[in-house]
Amino acid sequence: MVSKIARRQKIKTRIRGKISGTAQRPRMTVFRSNKAIYVQLIDDLAGKTLCAASSKGIAEGTKCEISEKVGEVIAKKALEMGITEVVFDRNGYLFHGRVKSLADAARKAGLKF
């Protein structure tokens, strides 16, 4: 039996083999812990994080509502930097719940992926 963590690592490796971020179209990666959610825009060619946002400091609402707010924040930061398109990296997590609400909010705020 494969553990949950090992399964996610296997999915993550498979995804990362197919996608990569550039300065014009960075990789938008999501990390989800039990209490918080974090998102970064990464330029893989330069090996730099262009901008980031997290749910630290956002206390009101359910976890999905907080994820929506984080999606709006990262979209706003990206648009201020002149970034309109990203490559979405769900980081091995299933695309539902908090990850989906973050992605939908970022799309609604103006990011294309």
MIMAR-814349 format. One line per field, with one value per atom (N, C-alpha, C, O, CB): atom name; chain; residue in three letters; x, y, z. Coordinates in pm, whole numbers, padded with zeros to 5 digits. Glycine has a CB too. Layout:
REM residues N
atome <- CA ...
chaine <- A ...
residu <- ALA ...
xx <- X ...
yy <- Y ...
zz <- Z ...
***
This chain:
REM residues 113
atome <- N CA C O CB N CA C O CB N CA C O CB N CA C O CB N CA C O CB N CA C O CB N CA C O CB N CA C O CB N CA C O CB N CA C O CB N CA C O CB N CA C O CB N CA C O CB N CA C O CB N CA C O CB N CA C O CB N CA C O CB N CA C O CB N CA C O CB N CA C O CB N CA C O CB N CA C O CB N CA C O CB N CA C O CB N CA C O CB N CA C O CB N CA C O CB N CA C O CB N CA C O CB N CA C O CB N CA C O CB N CA C O CB N CA C O CB N CA C O CB N CA C O CB N CA C O CB N CA C O CB N CA C O CB N CA C O CB N CA C O CB N CA C O CB N CA C O CB N CA C O CB N CA C O CB N CA C O CB N CA C O CB N CA C O CB N CA C O CB N CA C O CB N CA C O CB N CA C O CB N CA C O CB N CA C O CB N CA C O CB N CA C O CB N CA C O CB N CA C O CB N CA C O CB N CA C O CB N CA C O CB N CA C O CB N CA C O CB N CA C O CB N CA C O CB N CA C O CB N CA C O CB N CA C O CB N CA C O CB N CA C O CB N CA C O CB N CA C O CB N CA C O CB N CA C O CB N CA C O CB N CA C O CB N CA C O CB N CA C O CB N CA C O CB N CA C O CB N CA C O CB N CA C O CB N CA C O CB N CA C O CB N CA C O CB N CA C O CB N CA C O CB N CA C O CB N CA C O CB N CA C O CB N CA C O CB N CA C O CB N CA C O CB N CA C O CB N CA C O CB N CA C O CB N CA C O CB N CA C O CB N CA C O CB N CA C O CB N CA C O CB N CA C O CB N CA C O CB N CA C O CB N CA C O CB N CA C O CB N CA C O CB N CA C O CB N CA C O CB N CA C O CB N CA C O CB N CA C O CB N CA C O CB N CA C O CB
chaine <- A A A A A A A A A A A A A A A A A A A A A A A A A A A A A A A A A A A A A A A A A A A A A A A A A A A A A A A A A A A A A A A A A A A A A A A A A A A A A A A A A A A A A A A A A A A A A A A A A A A A A A A A A A A A A A A A A A A A A A A A A A A A A A A A A A A A A A A A A A A A A A A A A A A A A A A A A A A A A A A A A A A A A A A A A A A A A A A A A A A A A A A A A A A A A A A A A A A A A A A A A A A A A A A A A A A A A A A A A A A A A A A A A A A A A A A A A A A A A A A A A A A A A A A A A A A A A A A A A A A A A A A A A A A A A A A A A A A A A A A A A A A A A A A A A A A A A A A A A A A A A A A A A A A A A A A A A A A A A A A A A A A A A A A A A A A A A A A A A A A A A A A A A A A A A A A A A A A A A A A A A A A A A A A A A A A A A A A A A A A A A A A A A A A A A A A A A A A A A A A A A A A A A A A A A A A A A A A A A A A A A A A A A A A A A A A A A A A A A A A A A A A A A A A A A A A A A A A A A A A A A A A A A A A A A A A A A A A A A A A A A A A A A A A A A A A A A A A A A A A A A A A A A A A A A A A A A A A A A A A A A A A A A A A A A A A A A A A A A A A A A A A A A A A A A A A A A A A A A A A A A A A A A
residu <- MET MET MET MET MET VAL VAL VAL VAL VAL SER SER SER SER SER LYS LYS LYS LYS LYS ILE ILE ILE ILE ILE ALA ALA ALA ALA ALA ARG ARG ARG ARG ARG ARG ARG ARG ARG ARG GLN GLN GLN GLN GLN LYS LYS LYS LYS LYS ILE ILE ILE ILE ILE LYS LYS LYS LYS LYS THR THR THR THR THR ARG ARG ARG ARG ARG ILE ILE ILE ILE ILE ARG ARG ARG ARG ARG GLY GLY GLY GLY GLY LYS LYS LYS LYS LYS ILE ILE ILE ILE ILE SER SER SER SER SER GLY GLY GLY GLY GLY THR THR THR THR THR ALA ALA ALA ALA ALA GLN GLN GLN GLN GLN ARG ARG ARG ARG ARG PRO PRO PRO PRO PRO ARG ARG ARG ARG ARG MET MET MET MET MET THR THR THR THR THR VAL VAL VAL VAL VAL PHE PHE PHE PHE PHE ARG ARG ARG ARG ARG SER SER SER SER SER ASN ASN ASN ASN ASN LYS LYS LYS LYS LYS ALA ALA ALA ALA ALA ILE ILE ILE ILE ILE TYR TYR TYR TYR TYR VAL VAL VAL VAL VAL GLN GLN GLN GLN GLN LEU LEU LEU LEU LEU ILE ILE ILE ILE ILE ASP ASP ASP ASP ASP ASP ASP ASP ASP ASP LEU LEU LEU LEU LEU ALA ALA ALA ALA ALA GLY GLY GLY GLY GLY LYS LYS LYS LYS LYS THR THR THR THR THR LEU LEU LEU LEU LEU CYS CYS CYS CYS CYS ALA ALA ALA ALA ALA ALA ALA ALA ALA ALA SER SER SER SER SER SER SER SER SER SER LYS LYS LYS LYS LYS GLY GLY GLY GLY GLY ILE ILE ILE ILE ILE ALA ALA ALA ALA ALA GLU GLU GLU GLU GLU GLY GLY GLY GLY GLY THR THR THR THR THR LYS LYS LYS LYS LYS CYS CYS CYS CYS CYS GLU GLU GLU GLU GLU ILE ILE ILE ILE ILE SER SER SER SER SER GLU GLU GLU GLU GLU LYS LYS LYS LYS LYS VAL VAL VAL VAL VAL GLY GLY GLY GLY GLY GLU GLU GLU GLU GLU VAL VAL VAL VAL VAL ILE ILE ILE ILE ILE ALA ALA ALA ALA ALA LYS LYS LYS LYS LYS LYS LYS LYS LYS LYS ALA ALA ALA ALA ALA LEU LEU LEU LEU LEU GLU GLU GLU GLU GLU MET MET MET MET MET GLY GLY GLY GLY GLY ILE ILE ILE ILE ILE THR THR THR THR THR GLU GLU GLU GLU GLU VAL VAL VAL VAL VAL VAL VAL VAL VAL VAL PHE PHE PHE PHE PHE ASP ASP ASP ASP ASP ARG ARG ARG ARG ARG ASN ASN ASN ASN ASN GLY GLY GLY GLY GLY TYR TYR TYR TYR TYR LEU LEU LEU LEU LEU PHE PHE PHE PHE PHE HIS HIS HIS HIS HIS GLY GLY GLY GLY GLY ARG ARG ARG ARG ARG VAL VAL VAL VAL VAL LYS LYS LYS LYS LYS SER SER SER SER SER LEU LEU LEU LEU LEU ALA ALA ALA ALA ALA ASP ASP ASP ASP ASP ALA ALA ALA ALA ALA ALA ALA ALA ALA ALA ARG ARG ARG ARG ARG LYS LYS LYS LYS LYS ALA ALA ALA ALA ALA GLY GLY GLY GLY GLY LEU LEU LEU LEU LEU LYS LYS LYS LYS LYS PHE PHE PHE PHE PHE
xx <- 00084 00000 00088 00180 -00096 00060 00137 00076 -00046 00140 00162 00113 00059 00087 00223 -00018 -00077 00031 00019 -00171 00135 00244 00321 00355 00339 00349 00422 00340 00396 00456 00210 00122 00125 00134 -00022 00118 00121 00256 00260 00094 00366 00499 00510 00571 00608 00451 00454 00377 00424 00396 00260 00179 00252 00255 00041 00311 00384 00500 00520 00436 00576 00689 00642 00705 00766 00532 00478 00433 00458 00360 00369 00323 00441 00444 00232 00540 00654 00742 00817 00738 00733 00806 00749 00817 00807 00623 00553 00545 00532 00416 00551 00532 00655 00732 00409 00670 00779 00737 00659 00911 00786 00750 00860 00978 00715 00820 00915 00883 00788 00909 00960 00935 00803 00731 01052 00772 00648 00527 00418 00658 00547 00438 00489 00527 00387 00489 00545 00455 00337 00569 00515 00442 00377 00445 00536 00246 00172 00153 00071 00033 00230 00227 00157 00167 00368 00084 00002 00056 00088 -00147 00066 00095 -00016 -00055 00234 -00066 -00181 -00141 -00105 -00303 -00148 -00127 -00263 -00365 -00028 -00265 -00393 -00457 -00580 -00374 -00375 -00429 -00423 -00505 -00355 -00329 -00308 -00293 -00279 -00184 -00295 -00269 -00174 -00189 -00403 -00078 00024 00028 00004 00162 00059 00072 00190 00211 -00060 00266 00382 00380 00330 00513 00435 00460 00610 00688 00407 00651 00792 00840 00774 00816 00954 01024 01128 01231 01092 01100 01189 01320 01421 01119 01320 01444 01547 01665 01415 01502 01593 01602 01693 01547 01507 01507 01466 01518 01642 01372 01330 01180 01103 01375 01141 01001 00969 01031 00968 00873 00839 00749 00772 00772 00648 00565 00495 00488 00462 00443 00379 00266 00260 00480 00175 00066 00030 00051 -00059 -00024 -00064 -00186 -00227 00051 -00242 -00361 -00327 -00416 -00447 -00200 -00160 -00217 -00195 -00005 -00288 -00347 -00492 -00561 -00267 -00540 -00680 -00749 -00722 -00698 -00838 -00893 -01042 -01093 -00871 -01112 -01256 -01297 -01245 -01323 -01390 -01445 -01398 -01313 -01409 -01456 -01415 -01284 -01235 -01525 -01227 -01100 -01113 -01021 -01049 -01226 -01246 -01261 -01211 -01370 -01329 -01346 -01211 -01183 -01446 -01130 -00997 -00911 -00833 -00929 -00924 -00849 -00889 -00803 -00873 -01016 -01061 -00994 -00951 -01214 -00985 -00920 -00773 -00721 -00934 -00706 -00564 -00549 -00455 -00504 -00642 -00640 -00655 -00588 -00750 -00744 -00761 -00635 -00597 -00882 -00571 -00449 -00336 -00267 -00406 -00315 -00205 -00232 -00139 -00184 -00358 -00392 -00365 -00314 -00539 -00400 -00377 -00227 -00185 -00439 -00146 -00002 00058 00146 00065 00010 00062 00028 00113 00006 -00094 -00135 -00057 -00028 -00285 -00024 00058 00198 00261 00066 00248 00380 00376 00480 00438 00257 00244 00230 00244 00360 00203 00186 00037 -00041 00249 -00002 -00143 -00168 -00280 -00192 -00065 -00081 00014 00129 -00057 -00035 00045 00021 -00075 00012 00111 00095 00059 00134 00225 -00055 -00102 -00040 -00046 -00254 00020 00080 00006 00023 00234 -00075 -00154 -00071 -00121 -00274 00055 00151 00112 00144 00167 00044 00007 -00125 -00172 00112 -00185 -00315 -00425 -00410 -00337 -00535 -00649 -00711 -00709 -00754 -00765 -00820 -00965 -01059 -00810 -00982 -01114 -01093 -00981 -01198 -01200 -01190 -01111 -01138 -01128 -01013 -00936 -00853 -00842 -00845 -00796 -00713 -00800 -00761 -00639 -00917 -01008 -01061 -01070 -01124 -01096 -01149 -01042 -01073 -01202 -00916 -00807 -00789 -00775 -00676 -00789 -00770 -00885 -00862 -00758 -01007 -01124 -01122 -01155 -01254 -01084 -01077 -00968 -00986 -01052 -00855 -00747 -00790 -00758 -00619 -00862 -00914 -01012 -01008 -00981 -01101 -01202 -01139 -01192 -01301 -01026 -00958 -00872 -00819 -00871 -00859 -00791 -00675 -00624 -00744 -00631 -00522 -00575 -00687 -00451 -00492 -00531 -00444 -00321 -00518 -00509 -00438 -00533 -00492 -00368
yy <- -00118 00000 00125 00137 00000 00214 00337 00443 00460 00385 00514 00617 00736 00751 00662 00819 00937 01034 01092 01008 01049 01141 01088 01165 01159 00958 00900 00910 00934 00753 00892 00904 01046 01065 00864 01145 01285 01318 01390 01380 01267 01291 01233 01294 01231 01116 01052 01136 01155 00910 01184 01270 01400 01448 01298 01458 01584 01572 01661 01628 01464 01441 01428 01481 01316 01359 01341 01475 01502 01241 01557 01688 01778 01842 01754 01783 01873 01835 01918 01875 01711 01670 01730 01739 01520 01771 01821 01972 02028 01764 02041 02186 02258 02204 02224 02381 02465 02610 02643 02436 02697 02837 02923 02892 02886 03032 03129 03265 03277 03134 03366 03500 03555 03624 03595 03526 03575 03495 03549 03573 03363 03274 03186 03071 03187 03240 03165 03050 03043 03259 02962 02848 02894 02947 02725 02874 02911 02783 02699 02979 02770 02648 02671 02778 02597 02569 02577 02480 02366 02546 02525 02435 02449 02559 02466 02335 02332 02259 02141 02264 02329 02263 02247 02285 02344 02191 02173 02306 02318 02089 02406 02533 02645 02736 02576 02640 02753 02704 02584 02834 02799 02770 02878 02996 02765 02836 02925 02910 02801 02895 03018 03014 03102 03209 03060 03054 03128 03131 03039 03064 03237 03243 03228 03309 03378 03123 03087 03089 03035 02948 03153 03149 03038 03055 03289 02923 02807 02825 02767 02684 02905 02925 03001 02968 03000 03102 03180 03121 03155 03325 03034 02976 03075 03072 02921 03165 03268 03268 03236 03405 03305 03328 03473 03564 03293 03496 03632 03700 03817 03631 03630 03684 03569 03458 03787 03596 03492 03550 03671 03423 03464 03503 03384 03269 03552 03415 03307 03350 03466 03268 03253 03280 03329 03347 03156 03349 03401 03542 03629 03402 03564 03694 03704 03799 03799 03608 03606 03506 03386 03566 03555 03468 03439 03342 03529 03521 03505 03417 03432 03640 03325 03241 03098 03064 03296 03014 02874 02864 02963 02787 02745 02726 02755 02811 02584 02718 02746 02895 02945 02671 02966 03111 03183 03278 03166 03136 03193 03167 03254 03134 03048 03015 03107 03145 02870 03142 03234 03370 03432 03249 03417 03546 03542 03640 03584 03431 03417 03417 03476 03286 03352 03353 03493 03529 03265 03572 03711 03794 03877 03774 03770 03845 03815 03906 03812 03686 03651 03703 03744 03498 03703 03756 03906 03957 03727 03976 04120 04152 04242 04180 04077 04097 04068 04140 04009 03961 03923 04029 04064 03787 04079 04179 04310 04380 04205 04344 04462 04447 04545 04487 04322 04295 04281 04268 04168 04284 04270 04126 04099 04331 04035 03893 03866 03888 03800 03817 03786 03637 03591 03861 03561 03418 03341 03381 03381 03230 03143 02997 02965 03166 02911 02766 02717 02740 02695 02651 02610 02478 02380 02600 02475 02354 02323 02392 02373 02218 02183 02108 02076 02100 02081 02027 01889 01854 02122 01810 01676 01666 01556 01618 01778 01776 01756 01795 01907 01697 01682 01819 01906 01584 01837 01967 01976 01967 01990 01994 02020 02085 02088 01889 02136 02199 02328 02417 02104 02336 02460 02494 02611 02450 02393 02418 02471 02565 02287 02414 02457 02598 02680 02359 02627 02760 02867 02978 02764 02837 02931 02956 03070 02878 02849 02863 02940 03027 02724 02910 02979 03128 03211 02915 03161 03302 03376 03492 03313 03310 03373 03395 03498 03286 03298 03316 03432 03514 03188 03437 03541 03679 03778 03516 03687 03814 03858 03969 03803 03771 03816 03734 03761 03948 03632 03547 03445 03396 03476 03412 03312 03189 03198 03369 03074 02945 02833 02716 02920
zz <- 00000 00000 00000 00081 00122 -00090 -00104 -00013 -00008 -00252 00059 00149 00070 -00049 00245 00138 00076 00027 -00080 00174 00107 00072 -00050 -00140 00192 -00052 -00165 -00294 -00401 -00136 -00283 -00399 -00455 -00576 -00361 -00365 -00408 -00473 -00572 -00289 -00418 -00474 -00615 -00703 -00383 -00636 -00767 -00870 -00982 -00760 -00831 -00918 -00945 -01058 -00854 -00841 -00852 -00950 -01033 -00714 -00943 -01032 -01177 -01268 -00990 -01196 -01331 -01390 -01508 -01329 -01309 -01356 -01389 -01494 -01251 -01299 -01316 -01434 -01484 -01190 -01479 -01598 -01724 -01826 -01610 -01718 -01837 -01843 -01952 -01842 -01727 -01728 -01675 -01596 -01645 -01720 -01674 -01690 -01780 -01753 -01604 -01609 -01667 -01654 -01471 -01732 -01786 -01725 -01647 -01943 -01759 -01705 -01759 -01687 -01739 -01886 -01945 -01899 -01881 -02096 -01882 -01840 -01725 -01747 -01960 -01602 -01489 -01444 -01479 -01373 -01367 -01311 -01181 -01092 -01286 -01171 -01049 -00968 -01002 -01083 -00861 -00781 -00649 -00588 -00757 -00605 -00484 -00381 -00413 -00516 -00257 -00145 -00044 -00005 -00081 -00002 00088 00216 00212 00019 00329 00457 00524 00467 00548 00642 00711 00748 00748 00835 00779 00827 00723 00728 00949 00631 00540 00397 00371 00582 00305 00163 00111 00143 00080 00029 -00022 -00174 -00227 00041 -00243 -00388 -00430 -00374 -00458 -00530 -00578 -00730 -00795 -00527 -00787 -00930 -00949 -00899 -00994 -01020 -01029 -01174 -01263 -00967 -01196 -01324 -01313 -01249 -01359 -01377 -01364 -01440 -01402 -01414 -01545 -01621 -01539 -01542 -01751 -01465 -01380 -01239 -01164 -01373 -01203 -01069 -00962 -00851 -01037 -00997 -00902 -00881 -00971 -00951 -00760 -00729 -00760 -00704 -00581 -00848 -00889 -00787 -00754 -01025 -00737 -00630 -00560 -00613 -00685 -00443 -00363 -00281 -00257 -00271 -00239 -00151 -00063 -00100 -00233 00055 00144 00224 00222 00238 00295 00374 00515 00597 00383 00543 00674 00690 00606 00689 00797 00821 00777 00815 00752 00698 00658 00751 00744 00504 00836 00939 00922 00978 01072 00845 00837 00721 00610 00826 00746 00642 00651 00734 00508 00565 00559 00482 00427 00491 00480 00411 00261 00201 00432 00201 00058 00032 -00069 00006 00120 00104 00119 00047 00207 00212 00232 00108 00066 00359 00049 -00073 -00188 -00268 -00112 -00197 -00300 -00283 -00381 -00296 -00159 -00133 -00172 -00227 00015 -00144 -00181 -00333 -00385 -00121 -00405 -00551 -00607 -00704 -00605 -00546 -00590 -00564 -00646 -00519 -00448 -00412 -00509 -00554 -00268 -00542 -00632 -00773 -00842 -00635 -00815 -00948 -00952 -01052 -00983 -00847 -00841 -00847 -00919 -00713 -00770 -00769 -00907 -00954 -00663 -00971 -01102 -01207 -01289 -01145 -01204 -01301 -01281 -01379 -01291 -01157 -01130 -01189 -01229 -00979 -01193 -01249 -01401 -01465 -01187 -01459 -01604 -01651 -01770 -01670 -01560 -01594 -01611 -01519 -01483 -01729 -01753 -01771 -01750 -01875 -01811 -01832 -01742 -01722 -01979 -01688 -01603 -01642 -01711 -01454 -01597 -01609 -01470 -01375 -01665 -01456 -01323 -01282 -01357 -01321 -01163 -01107 -00978 -00877 -01081 -00980 -00862 -00758 -00651 -00901 -00791 -00695 -00642 -00528 -00580 -00724 -00685 -00611 -00583 -00601 -00578 -00511 -00614 -00730 -00431 -00573 -00662 -00687 -00600 -00603 -00808 -00844 -00798 -00878 -00998 -00669 -00611 -00476 -00424 -00598 -00419 -00287 -00290 -00371 -00189 -00200 -00185 -00308 -00345 -00066 -00372 -00490 -00604 -00673 -00535 -00623 -00729 -00702 -00794 -00743 -00578 -00547 -00567 -00612 -00403 -00533 -00556 -00706 -00749 -00494 -00785 -00930 -00994 -01079 -00994 -00955 -01012 -00979 -01063 -00961 -00856 -00816 -00893 -00930 -00665 -00916 -00992 -01138 -01197 -00987 -01194 -01330 -01337 -01429 -01379 -01238 -01236 -01221 -01273 -01124 -01149 -01127 -01246 -01246 -01004 -01349 -01469 -01518 -01627 -01448 -01443 -01492 -01592 -01579 -01374 -01692 -01792 -01775 -01773 -01937 -01763 -01762 -01792 -01795 -01628
***
